[in-house]
């Protein structure tokens, strides 16, 4: 799997000068946890996350205190630039999803911006994007592989998928077996491939 096959395209972005509370409302409305921060050309300048925008925004509840709390000036961020993170991790659309997942796991971030060659934001890859891809049913994966084989001239080959692992069976030249294996690996959600060649 490569990132372009599972990423969210046309991501929601925000500018550095955007109002921080509006950015938080945008996250709530779109059910997302991170926004790429882009300049006027759409190039990545950083990211802003829920924790960044929540910082100092929730006041203590007076009902839980015996004495009145003193008035204090608000420390909540006003603009995205005040709290955004720069120097962020990102991937490209051609990155192997396995490498992207390793980055997600090792850094603890929930989403990664997907950037083009010149730094423009082309999408976002989130953990939930990967989960949806990997969670495809075995039946759906079988249908996708068989359809790909039919379109690729490999009608003599079929797939049986269990727990994401595809067992490919069929007859034909060794190069067909290699092609069948390669094609099956391109299906989003397939986690392994075994080829069993039947005697002609």
Biotite code that builds the C-alpha atoms (Angstrom):
import biotite.structure as struc

atoms = struc.array([
    struc.Atom([0.000, 0.000, 0.000], chain_id="A", res_id=1, res_name="UNK", atom_name="CA", element="C"),
    struc.Atom([1.151, 3.516, -0.678], chain_id="A", res_id=2, res_name="UNK", atom_name="CA", element="C"),
    struc.Atom([-0.082, 6.655, 1.021], chain_id="A", res_id=3, res_name="UNK", atom_name="CA", element="C"),
    struc.Atom([-2.025, 8.033, -1.960], chain_id="A", res_id=4, res_name="UNK", atom_name="CA", element="C"),
    struc.Atom([-4.318, 4.968, -1.831], chain_id="A", res_id=5, res_name="UNK", atom_name="CA", element="C"),
    struc.Atom([-5.545, 5.600, 1.708], chain_id="A", res_id=6, res_name="UNK", atom_name="CA", element="C"),
    struc.Atom([-4.952, 9.286, 2.489], chain_id="A", res_id=7, res_name="UNK", atom_name="CA", element="C"),
    struc.Atom([-7.682, 11.878, 2.861], chain_id="A", res_id=8, res_name="UNK", atom_name="CA", element="C"),
    struc.Atom([-7.570, 14.120, -0.187], chain_id="A", res_id=9, res_name="UNK", atom_name="CA", element="C"),
    struc.Atom([-8.451, 17.822, -0.237], chain_id="A", res_id=10, res_name="UNK", atom_name="CA", element="C"),
    struc.Atom([-7.641, 18.243, 3.457], chain_id="A", res_id=11, res_name="UNK", atom_name="CA", element="C"),
    struc.Atom([-8.982, 21.032, 5.625], chain_id="A", res_id=12, res_name="UNK", atom_name="CA", element="C"),
    struc.Atom([-6.190, 23.557, 6.191], chain_id="A", res_id=13, res_name="UNK", atom_name="CA", element="C"),
    struc.Atom([-5.773, 26.819, 8.052], chain_id="A", res_id=14, res_name="UNK", atom_name="CA", element="C"),
    struc.Atom([-3.536, 29.867, 7.714], chain_id="A", res_id=15, res_name="UNK", atom_name="CA", element="C"),
    struc.Atom([-1.122, 31.033, 10.437], chain_id="A", res_id=16, res_name="UNK", atom_name="CA", element="C"),
    struc.Atom([-3.147, 34.217, 10.949], chain_id="A", res_id=17, res_name="UNK", atom_name="CA", element="C"),
    struc.Atom([-6.456, 32.396, 11.407], chain_id="A", res_id=18, res_name="UNK", atom_name="CA", element="C"),
    struc.Atom([-8.389, 32.891, 14.629], chain_id="A", res_id=19, res_name="UNK", atom_name="CA", element="C"),
    struc.Atom([-7.495, 30.090, 17.057], chain_id="A", res_id=20, res_name="UNK", atom_name="CA", element="C"),
    struc.Atom([-11.048, 29.611, 18.313], chain_id="A", res_id=21, res_name="UNK", atom_name="CA", element="C"),
    struc.Atom([-12.360, 29.403, 14.746], chain_id="A", res_id=22, res_name="UNK", atom_name="CA", element="C"),
    struc.Atom([-9.737, 26.737, 14.007], chain_id="A", res_id=23, res_name="UNK", atom_name="CA", element="C"),
    struc.Atom([-10.921, 24.783, 17.045], chain_id="A", res_id=24, res_name="UNK", atom_name="CA", element="C"),
    struc.Atom([-14.537, 25.065, 15.870], chain_id="A", res_id=25, res_name="UNK", atom_name="CA", element="C"),
    struc.Atom([-13.458, 23.830, 12.424], chain_id="A", res_id=26, res_name="UNK", atom_name="CA", element="C"),
    struc.Atom([-11.879, 20.759, 14.008], chain_id="A", res_id=27, res_name="UNK", atom_name="CA", element="C"),
    struc.Atom([-15.037, 20.042, 15.973], chain_id="A", res_id=28, res_name="UNK", atom_name="CA", element="C"),
    struc.Atom([-17.231, 20.492, 12.892], chain_id="A", res_id=29, res_name="UNK", atom_name="CA", element="C"),
    struc.Atom([-15.094, 18.174, 10.713], chain_id="A", res_id=30, res_name="UNK", atom_name="CA", element="C"),
    struc.Atom([-14.266, 15.647, 13.474], chain_id="A", res_id=31, res_name="UNK", atom_name="CA", element="C"),
    struc.Atom([-10.519, 15.987, 12.928], chain_id="A", res_id=32, res_name="UNK", atom_name="CA", element="C"),
    struc.Atom([-7.700, 16.361, 15.429], chain_id="A", res_id=33, res_name="UNK", atom_name="CA", element="C"),
    struc.Atom([-5.083, 18.244, 13.398], chain_id="A", res_id=34, res_name="UNK", atom_name="CA", element="C"),
    struc.Atom([-4.989, 20.983, 10.777], chain_id="A", res_id=35, res_name="UNK", atom_name="CA", element="C"),
    struc.Atom([-2.070, 21.591, 8.419], chain_id="A", res_id=36, res_name="UNK", atom_name="CA", element="C"),
    struc.Atom([-1.056, 25.251, 8.570], chain_id="A", res_id=37, res_name="UNK", atom_name="CA", element="C"),
    struc.Atom([-0.342, 26.594, 5.084], chain_id="A", res_id=38, res_name="UNK", atom_name="CA", element="C"),
    struc.Atom([0.825, 29.860, 3.582], chain_id="A", res_id=39, res_name="UNK", atom_name="CA", element="C"),
    struc.Atom([-0.852, 31.762, 0.743], chain_id="A", res_id=40, res_name="UNK", atom_name="CA", element="C"),
    struc.Atom([0.642, 29.342, -1.809], chain_id="A", res_id=41, res_name="UNK", atom_name="CA", element="C"),
    struc.Atom([-0.687, 26.273, 0.013], chain_id="A", res_id=42, res_name="UNK", atom_name="CA", element="C"),
    struc.Atom([2.753, 25.221, 1.234], chain_id="A", res_id=43, res_name="UNK", atom_name="CA", element="C"),
    struc.Atom([3.104, 23.545, 4.619], chain_id="A", res_id=44, res_name="UNK", atom_name="CA", element="C"),
    struc.Atom([4.286, 25.809, 7.415], chain_id="A", res_id=45, res_name="UNK", atom_name="CA", element="C"),
    struc.Atom([3.345, 23.640, 10.378], chain_id="A", res_id=46, res_name="UNK", atom_name="CA", element="C"),
    struc.Atom([0.416, 21.953, 12.064], chain_id="A", res_id=47, res_name="UNK", atom_name="CA", element="C"),
    struc.Atom([-1.981, 22.864, 14.828], chain_id="A", res_id=48, res_name="UNK", atom_name="CA", element="C"),
    struc.Atom([-3.630, 20.195, 16.973], chain_id="A", res_id=49, res_name="UNK", atom_name="CA", element="C"),
    struc.Atom([-6.419, 19.968, 19.524], chain_id="A", res_id=50, res_name="UNK", atom_name="CA", element="C"),
    struc.Atom([-4.032, 20.169, 22.506], chain_id="A", res_id=51, res_name="UNK", atom_name="CA", element="C"),
    struc.Atom([-2.401, 23.283, 21.003], chain_id="A", res_id=52, res_name="UNK", atom_name="CA", element="C"),
    struc.Atom([-5.745, 25.054, 20.723], chain_id="A", res_id=53, res_name="UNK", atom_name="CA", element="C"),
    struc.Atom([-7.214, 23.833, 24.031], chain_id="A", res_id=54, res_name="UNK", atom_name="CA", element="C"),
    struc.Atom([-4.307, 25.151, 26.088], chain_id="A", res_id=55, res_name="UNK", atom_name="CA", element="C"),
    struc.Atom([-5.529, 27.746, 28.646], chain_id="A", res_id=56, res_name="UNK", atom_name="CA", element="C"),
    struc.Atom([-8.978, 27.827, 27.057], chain_id="A", res_id=57, res_name="UNK", atom_name="CA", element="C"),
    struc.Atom([-10.950, 26.047, 29.825], chain_id="A", res_id=58, res_name="UNK", atom_name="CA", element="C"),
    struc.Atom([-11.469, 28.029, 33.025], chain_id="A", res_id=59, res_name="UNK", atom_name="CA", element="C"),
    struc.Atom([-11.768, 26.314, 36.444], chain_id="A", res_id=60, res_name="UNK", atom_name="CA", element="C"),
    struc.Atom([-15.371, 25.817, 37.540], chain_id="A", res_id=61, res_name="UNK", atom_name="CA", element="C"),
    struc.Atom([-16.140, 28.258, 40.367], chain_id="A", res_id=62, res_name="UNK", atom_name="CA", element="C"),
    struc.Atom([-18.704, 25.858, 41.851], chain_id="A", res_id=63, res_name="UNK", atom_name="CA", element="C"),
    struc.Atom([-15.914, 23.500, 42.914], chain_id="A", res_id=64, res_name="UNK", atom_name="CA", element="C"),
    struc.Atom([-14.090, 26.123, 44.984], chain_id="A", res_id=65, res_name="UNK", atom_name="CA", element="C"),
    struc.Atom([-15.095, 27.504, 48.395], chain_id="A", res_id=66, res_name="UNK", atom_name="CA", element="C"),
    struc.Atom([-13.451, 30.852, 47.833], chain_id="A", res_id=67, res_name="UNK", atom_name="CA", element="C"),
    struc.Atom([-13.974, 32.993, 44.749], chain_id="A", res_id=68, res_name="UNK", atom_name="CA", element="C"),
    struc.Atom([-11.244, 32.564, 42.208], chain_id="A", res_id=69, res_name="UNK", atom_name="CA", element="C"),
    struc.Atom([-9.303, 35.705, 41.383], chain_id="A", res_id=70, res_name="UNK", atom_name="CA", element="C"),
    struc.Atom([-9.902, 37.344, 38.034], chain_id="A", res_id=71, res_name="UNK", atom_name="CA", element="C"),
    struc.Atom([-7.063, 36.642, 35.654], chain_id="A", res_id=72, res_name="UNK", atom_name="CA", element="C"),
    struc.Atom([-6.357, 37.726, 32.086], chain_id="A", res_id=73, res_name="UNK", atom_name="CA", element="C"),
    struc.Atom([-7.091, 35.084, 29.470], chain_id="A", res_id=74, res_name="UNK", atom_name="CA", element="C"),
    struc.Atom([-4.012, 33.223, 28.286], chain_id="A", res_id=75, res_name="UNK", atom_name="CA", element="C"),
    struc.Atom([-5.866, 31.383, 25.527], chain_id="A", res_id=76, res_name="UNK", atom_name="CA", element="C"),
    struc.Atom([-4.163, 31.644, 22.126], chain_id="A", res_id=77, res_name="UNK", atom_name="CA", element="C"),
    struc.Atom([-5.592, 34.266, 19.788], chain_id="A", res_id=78, res_name="UNK", atom_name="CA", element="C"),
    struc.Atom([-4.129, 33.158, 16.464], chain_id="A", res_id=79, res_name="UNK", atom_name="CA", element="C"),
    struc.Atom([-2.993, 29.818, 15.075], chain_id="A", res_id=80, res_name="UNK", atom_name="CA", element="C"),
    struc.Atom([0.574, 31.112, 14.710], chain_id="A", res_id=81, res_name="UNK", atom_name="CA", element="C"),
    struc.Atom([0.708, 31.557, 18.502], chain_id="A", res_id=82, res_name="UNK", atom_name="CA", element="C"),
    struc.Atom([0.531, 27.809, 19.141], chain_id="A", res_id=83, res_name="UNK", atom_name="CA", element="C"),
    struc.Atom([1.231, 25.942, 15.904], chain_id="A", res_id=84, res_name="UNK", atom_name="CA", element="C"),
    struc.Atom([4.073, 23.432, 15.683], chain_id="A", res_id=85, res_name="UNK", atom_name="CA", element="C"),
    struc.Atom([6.715, 23.933, 13.009], chain_id="A", res_id=86, res_name="UNK", atom_name="CA", element="C"),
    struc.Atom([9.269, 21.412, 11.781], chain_id="A", res_id=87, res_name="UNK", atom_name="CA", element="C"),
    struc.Atom([6.611, 18.712, 11.659], chain_id="A", res_id=88, res_name="UNK", atom_name="CA", element="C"),
    struc.Atom([6.795, 15.150, 10.379], chain_id="A", res_id=89, res_name="UNK", atom_name="CA", element="C"),
    struc.Atom([5.243, 14.620, 6.949], chain_id="A", res_id=90, res_name="UNK", atom_name="CA", element="C"),
    struc.Atom([5.074, 12.032, 4.177], chain_id="A", res_id=91, res_name="UNK", atom_name="CA", element="C"),
    struc.Atom([4.624, 12.088, 0.415], chain_id="A", res_id=92, res_name="UNK", atom_name="CA", element="C"),
    struc.Atom([1.848, 10.458, -1.588], chain_id="A", res_id=93, res_name="UNK", atom_name="CA", element="C"),
    struc.Atom([4.354, 7.811, -2.750], chain_id="A", res_id=94, res_name="UNK", atom_name="CA", element="C"),
    struc.Atom([5.495, 6.837, 0.751], chain_id="A", res_id=95, res_name="UNK", atom_name="CA", element="C"),
    struc.Atom([4.958, 3.201, 1.706], chain_id="A", res_id=96, res_name="UNK", atom_name="CA", element="C"),
    struc.Atom([2.106, 3.064, 4.227], chain_id="A", res_id=97, res_name="UNK", atom_name="CA", element="C"),
    struc.Atom([4.209, 0.688, 6.336], chain_id="A", res_id=98, res_name="UNK", atom_name="CA", element="C"),
    struc.Atom([6.806, 3.461, 6.740], chain_id="A", res_id=99, res_name="UNK", atom_name="CA", element="C"),
    struc.Atom([4.096, 6.026, 7.476], chain_id="A", res_id=100, res_name="UNK", atom_name="CA", element="C"),
    struc.Atom([2.586, 3.786, 10.160], chain_id="A", res_id=101, res_name="UNK", atom_name="CA", element="C"),
    struc.Atom([6.005, 3.389, 11.757], chain_id="A", res_id=102, res_name="UNK", atom_name="CA", element="C"),
    struc.Atom([6.254, 7.182, 11.880], chain_id="A", res_id=103, res_name="UNK", atom_name="CA", element="C"),
    struc.Atom([2.768, 7.503, 13.375], chain_id="A", res_id=104, res_name="UNK", atom_name="CA", element="C"),
    struc.Atom([3.552, 4.923, 16.036], chain_id="A", res_id=105, res_name="UNK", atom_name="CA", element="C"),
    struc.Atom([7.046, 6.152, 16.922], chain_id="A", res_id=106, res_name="UNK", atom_name="CA", element="C"),
    struc.Atom([6.060, 9.824, 17.215], chain_id="A", res_id=107, res_name="UNK", atom_name="CA", element="C"),
    struc.Atom([2.642, 9.334, 18.781], chain_id="A", res_id=108, res_name="UNK", atom_name="CA", element="C"),
    struc.Atom([0.981, 11.782, 16.379], chain_id="A", res_id=109, res_name="UNK", atom_name="CA", element="C"),
    struc.Atom([-2.474, 10.943, 15.054], chain_id="A", res_id=110, res_name="UNK", atom_name="CA", element="C"),
    struc.Atom([-2.105, 12.427, 11.566], chain_id="A", res_id=111, res_name="UNK", atom_name="CA", element="C"),
    struc.Atom([0.605, 13.300, 9.058], chain_id="A", res_id=112, res_name="UNK", atom_name="CA", element="C"),
    struc.Atom([0.445, 15.968, 6.341], chain_id="A", res_id=113, res_name="UNK", atom_name="CA", element="C"),
    struc.Atom([1.033, 14.600, 2.848], chain_id="A", res_id=114, res_name="UNK", atom_name="CA", element="C"),
    struc.Atom([3.184, 17.020, 0.890], chain_id="A", res_id=115, res_name="UNK", atom_name="CA", element="C"),
    struc.Atom([4.132, 17.365, -2.748], chain_id="A", res_id=116, res_name="UNK", atom_name="CA", element="C"),
    struc.Atom([7.590, 17.942, -4.178], chain_id="A", res_id=117, res_name="UNK", atom_name="CA", element="C"),
    struc.Atom([7.480, 21.709, -3.606], chain_id="A", res_id=118, res_name="UNK", atom_name="CA", element="C"),
    struc.Atom([5.900, 21.556, -0.161], chain_id="A", res_id=119, res_name="UNK", atom_name="CA", element="C"),
    struc.Atom([2.239, 21.939, -1.094], chain_id="A", res_id=120, res_name="UNK", atom_name="CA", element="C"),
    struc.Atom([-0.228, 19.998, 1.038], chain_id="A", res_id=121, res_name="UNK", atom_name="CA", element="C"),
    struc.Atom([-1.877, 17.244, -1.033], chain_id="A", res_id=122, res_name="UNK", atom_name="CA", element="C"),
    struc.Atom([-3.653, 15.379, 1.738], chain_id="A", res_id=123, res_name="UNK", atom_name="CA", element="C"),
    struc.Atom([-3.542, 14.058, 5.275], chain_id="A", res_id=124, res_name="UNK", atom_name="CA", element="C"),
    struc.Atom([-2.862, 10.512, 6.418], chain_id="A", res_id=125, res_name="UNK", atom_name="CA", element="C"),
    struc.Atom([-4.460, 9.693, 9.759], chain_id="A", res_id=126, res_name="UNK", atom_name="CA", element="C"),
    struc.Atom([-4.365, 6.572, 11.864], chain_id="A", res_id=127, res_name="UNK", atom_name="CA", element="C"),
    struc.Atom([-8.086, 6.161, 11.184], chain_id="A", res_id=128, res_name="UNK", atom_name="CA", element="C"),
    struc.Atom([-7.412, 6.216, 7.407], chain_id="A", res_id=129, res_name="UNK", atom_name="CA", element="C"),
    struc.Atom([-5.044, 3.264, 7.841], chain_id="A", res_id=130, res_name="UNK", atom_name="CA", element="C"),
    struc.Atom([-7.428, 1.456, 10.183], chain_id="A", res_id=131, res_name="UNK", atom_name="CA", element="C"),
    struc.Atom([-10.251, 1.715, 7.619], chain_id="A", res_id=132, res_name="UNK", atom_name="CA", element="C"),
    struc.Atom([-7.983, 0.313, 4.904], chain_id="A", res_id=133, res_name="UNK", atom_name="CA", element="C"),
    struc.Atom([-6.686, -2.587, 6.968], chain_id="A", res_id=134, res_name="UNK", atom_name="CA", element="C"),
    struc.Atom([-10.164, -3.386, 8.313], chain_id="A", res_id=135, res_name="UNK", atom_name="CA", element="C"),
    struc.Atom([-11.669, -4.137, 4.877], chain_id="A", res_id=136, res_name="UNK", atom_name="CA", element="C"),
    struc.Atom([-13.500, -7.453, 4.969], chain_id="A", res_id=137, res_name="UNK", atom_name="CA", element="C"),
    struc.Atom([-11.841, -10.548, 3.545], chain_id="A", res_id=138, res_name="UNK", atom_name="CA", element="C"),
    struc.Atom([-14.757, -10.906, 1.104], chain_id="A", res_id=139, res_name="UNK", atom_name="CA", element="C"),
    struc.Atom([-14.228, -7.380, -0.222], chain_id="A", res_id=140, res_name="UNK", atom_name="CA", element="C"),
    struc.Atom([-10.517, -8.063, -0.662], chain_id="A", res_id=141, res_name="UNK", atom_name="CA", element="C"),
    struc.Atom([-11.205, -11.297, -2.565], chain_id="A", res_id=142, res_name="UNK", atom_name="CA", element="C"),
    struc.Atom([-13.556, -9.495, -4.944], chain_id="A", res_id=143, res_name="UNK", atom_name="CA", element="C"),
    struc.Atom([-11.030, -6.722, -5.511], chain_id="A", res_id=144, res_name="UNK", atom_name="CA", element="C"),
    struc.Atom([-8.220, -9.166, -6.258], chain_id="A", res_id=145, res_name="UNK", atom_name="CA", element="C"),
    struc.Atom([-10.323, -11.335, -8.577], chain_id="A", res_id=146, res_name="UNK", atom_name="CA", element="C"),
    struc.Atom([-11.502, -8.232, -10.443], chain_id="A", res_id=147, res_name="UNK", atom_name="CA", element="C"),
    struc.Atom([-7.905, -7.073, -10.834], chain_id="A", res_id=148, res_name="UNK", atom_name="CA", element="C"),
    struc.Atom([-6.881, -10.512, -12.105], chain_id="A", res_id=149, res_name="UNK", atom_name="CA", element="C"),
    struc.Atom([-9.725, -10.528, -14.663], chain_id="A", res_id=150, res_name="UNK", atom_name="CA", element="C"),
    struc.Atom([-8.695, -7.097, -15.951], chain_id="A", res_id=151, res_name="UNK", atom_name="CA", element="C"),
    struc.Atom([-5.031, -8.113, -15.997], chain_id="A", res_id=152, res_name="UNK", atom_name="CA", element="C"),
    struc.Atom([-5.505, -11.242, -18.114], chain_id="A", res_id=153, res_name="UNK", atom_name="CA", element="C"),
    struc.Atom([-5.113, -13.651, -15.198], chain_id="A", res_id=154, res_name="UNK", atom_name="CA", element="C"),
    struc.Atom([-8.548, -15.271, -15.297], chain_id="A", res_id=155, res_name="UNK", atom_name="CA", element="C"),
    struc.Atom([-6.999, -18.650, -14.420], chain_id="A", res_id=156, res_name="UNK", atom_name="CA", element="C"),
    struc.Atom([-5.949, -17.297, -11.010], chain_id="A", res_id=157, res_name="UNK", atom_name="CA", element="C"),
    struc.Atom([-8.200, -16.789, -7.977], chain_id="A", res_id=158, res_name="UNK", atom_name="CA", element="C"),
    struc.Atom([-7.804, -15.491, -4.456], chain_id="A", res_id=159, res_name="UNK", atom_name="CA", element="C"),
    struc.Atom([-8.947, -16.687, -1.071], chain_id="A", res_id=160, res_name="UNK", atom_name="CA", element="C"),
    struc.Atom([-8.405, -14.179, 1.734], chain_id="A", res_id=161, res_name="UNK", atom_name="CA", element="C"),
    struc.Atom([-8.325, -14.933, 5.446], chain_id="A", res_id=162, res_name="UNK", atom_name="CA", element="C"),
    struc.Atom([-7.463, -12.281, 8.031], chain_id="A", res_id=163, res_name="UNK", atom_name="CA", element="C"),
    struc.Atom([-6.103, -10.037, 5.280], chain_id="A", res_id=164, res_name="UNK", atom_name="CA", element="C"),
    struc.Atom([-3.707, -12.658, 3.899], chain_id="A", res_id=165, res_name="UNK", atom_name="CA", element="C"),
    struc.Atom([-4.423, -13.631, 0.292], chain_id="A", res_id=166, res_name="UNK", atom_name="CA", element="C"),
    struc.Atom([-3.765, -17.160, -0.916], chain_id="A", res_id=167, res_name="UNK", atom_name="CA", element="C"),
    struc.Atom([-3.495, -17.090, -4.695], chain_id="A", res_id=168, res_name="UNK", atom_name="CA", element="C"),
    struc.Atom([-4.074, -20.271, -6.677], chain_id="A", res_id=169, res_name="UNK", atom_name="CA", element="C"),
    struc.Atom([-3.997, -20.943, -10.380], chain_id="A", res_id=170, res_name="UNK", atom_name="CA", element="C"),
    struc.Atom([-2.187, -22.418, -13.333], chain_id="A", res_id=171, res_name="UNK", atom_name="CA", element="C"),
    struc.Atom([0.072, -20.835, -15.882], chain_id="A", res_id=172, res_name="UNK", atom_name="CA", element="C"),
    struc.Atom([3.655, -19.782, -16.538], chain_id="A", res_id=173, res_name="UNK", atom_name="CA", element="C"),
    struc.Atom([5.843, -18.747, -13.600], chain_id="A", res_id=174, res_name="UNK", atom_name="CA", element="C"),
    struc.Atom([5.715, -15.131, -14.764], chain_id="A", res_id=175, res_name="UNK", atom_name="CA", element="C"),
    struc.Atom([1.927, -15.213, -14.274], chain_id="A", res_id=176, res_name="UNK", atom_name="CA", element="C"),
    struc.Atom([2.411, -16.380, -10.702], chain_id="A", res_id=177, res_name="UNK", atom_name="CA", element="C"),
    struc.Atom([4.797, -13.483, -10.103], chain_id="A", res_id=178, res_name="UNK", atom_name="CA", element="C"),
    struc.Atom([2.367, -11.032, -11.686], chain_id="A", res_id=179, res_name="UNK", atom_name="CA", element="C"),
    struc.Atom([-0.524, -12.398, -9.623], chain_id="A", res_id=180, res_name="UNK", atom_name="CA", element="C"),
    struc.Atom([1.509, -11.954, -6.451], chain_id="A", res_id=181, res_name="UNK", atom_name="CA", element="C"),
    struc.Atom([2.468, -8.395, -7.394], chain_id="A", res_id=182, res_name="UNK", atom_name="CA", element="C"),
    struc.Atom([-1.094, -7.408, -8.304], chain_id="A", res_id=183, res_name="UNK", atom_name="CA", element="C"),
    struc.Atom([-2.555, -8.832, -5.106], chain_id="A", res_id=184, res_name="UNK", atom_name="CA", element="C"),
    struc.Atom([-0.084, -6.819, -3.048], chain_id="A", res_id=185, res_name="UNK", atom_name="CA", element="C"),
    struc.Atom([-1.418, -3.584, -4.571], chain_id="A", res_id=186, res_name="UNK", atom_name="CA", element="C"),
    struc.Atom([-4.873, -4.072, -3.045], chain_id="A", res_id=187, res_name="UNK", atom_name="CA", element="C"),
    struc.Atom([-5.414, -1.809, -0.071], chain_id="A", res_id=188, res_name="UNK", atom_name="CA", element="C"),
    struc.Atom([-5.986, -3.947, 3.005], chain_id="A", res_id=189, res_name="UNK", atom_name="CA", element="C"),
    struc.Atom([-4.048, -7.017, 1.874], chain_id="A", res_id=190, res_name="UNK", atom_name="CA", element="C"),
    struc.Atom([-1.428, -7.693, 4.561], chain_id="A", res_id=191, res_name="UNK", atom_name="CA", element="C"),
    struc.Atom([0.252, -10.722, 3.008], chain_id="A", res_id=192, res_name="UNK", atom_name="CA", element="C"),
    struc.Atom([0.248, -12.893, -0.116], chain_id="A", res_id=193, res_name="UNK", atom_name="CA", element="C"),
    struc.Atom([0.963, -16.585, -0.670], chain_id="A", res_id=194, res_name="UNK", atom_name="CA", element="C"),
    struc.Atom([0.938, -18.190, -4.129], chain_id="A", res_id=195, res_name="UNK", atom_name="CA", element="C"),
    struc.Atom([0.075, -21.839, -4.664], chain_id="A", res_id=196, res_name="UNK", atom_name="CA", element="C"),
    struc.Atom([0.596, -23.006, -8.228], chain_id="A", res_id=197, res_name="UNK", atom_name="CA", element="C"),
    struc.Atom([-1.604, -25.893, -9.304], chain_id="A", res_id=198, res_name="UNK", atom_name="CA", element="C"),
    struc.Atom([-0.372, -28.559, -11.706], chain_id="A", res_id=199, res_name="UNK", atom_name="CA", element="C"),
    struc.Atom([-1.584, -28.034, -15.256], chain_id="A", res_id=200, res_name="UNK", atom_name="CA", element="C"),
])
